[in-house]
């Protein structure tokens, strides 16, 4: 994203701070607003890394059981 001009030094700093504890990080929107999403198995560590780097983390839990087949007995 940096190459096409939609990142910022602040976002790049936050991305670098989360790399060690994230499965991946992506900028959201156009990138200029300073928002990103990091996928992780350790949200506490990523949130701490973001705070240390000067960011403000918002931890959210996503997920569901996924698709399944339910058979009804008649």
C-alpha positions as CSV (number, residue, x, y, z in Angstrom):
1,X,0.0,0.0,0.0
2,X,3.0,2.3,0.7
3,X,4.0,1.9,-3.0
4,X,0.6,3.3,-4.2
5,X,0.6,6.2,-1.7
6,X,-2.3,5.2,0.6
7,X,-0.2,4.4,3.7
8,X,1.5,6.8,6.1
9,X,4.6,6.6,8.3
10,X,2.4,6.2,11.3
11,X,0.6,3.2,9.8
12,X,3.8,1.6,8.7
13,X,5.1,2.0,12.3
14,X,2.0,0.2,13.6
15,X,2.2,-2.5,11.0
16,X,5.9,-3.1,12.0
17,X,5.0,-3.2,15.7
18,X,2.3,-5.9,15.2
19,X,4.2,-8.2,12.7
20,X,5.8,-10.3,15.4
21,X,2.4,-11.3,17.0
22,X,0.1,-11.1,13.9
23,X,-0.9,-13.6,11.3
24,X,-1.3,-10.6,9.0
25,X,-2.1,-6.9,8.9
26,X,-4.0,-4.9,6.3
27,X,-4.9,-1.2,6.0
28,X,-8.6,-0.4,5.8
29,X,-10.3,2.2,3.7
30,X,-8.0,4.4,1.7
31,X,-5.2,4.1,4.3
32,X,-5.0,7.8,5.0
33,X,-7.3,7.6,8.1
34,X,-4.8,5.6,10.1
35,X,-6.8,2.4,10.4
36,X,-5.7,-1.2,10.0
37,X,-6.8,-4.7,10.9
38,X,-4.5,-7.4,12.4
39,X,-5.5,-11.0,12.6
40,X,-3.9,-12.8,15.6
41,X,-4.1,-15.6,18.0
42,X,-2.9,-13.3,20.7
43,X,-4.9,-10.1,20.7
44,X,-3.5,-8.9,24.1
45,X,0.0,-8.9,22.7
46,X,-1.0,-7.1,19.5
47,X,-3.0,-4.5,21.4
48,X,0.0,-3.9,23.7
49,X,2.3,-3.6,20.7
50,X,-0.1,-1.0,19.1
51,X,-0.2,1.0,22.3
52,X,3.6,1.0,22.7
53,X,3.9,2.2,19.1
54,X,1.5,5.1,19.9
55,X,-1.7,3.7,18.4
56,X,-5.1,3.0,19.9
57,X,-6.2,-0.6,19.6
58,X,-9.8,-1.8,19.4
59,X,-10.0,-5.6,20.0
60,X,-12.9,-7.4,18.4
61,X,-13.7,-11.1,18.3
62,X,-14.9,-12.5,15.0
63,X,-16.0,-16.0,14.0
64,X,-18.8,-18.4,13.8
65,X,-19.4,-22.1,13.6
66,X,-19.6,-21.9,9.9
67,X,-22.0,-23.8,7.6
68,X,-23.5,-27.0,8.7
69,X,-26.1,-29.5,7.6
70,X,-29.1,-30.0,9.9
71,X,-31.2,-33.1,9.3
72,X,-34.7,-33.2,10.6
73,X,-36.4,-36.5,11.5
74,X,-39.9,-36.8,10.1
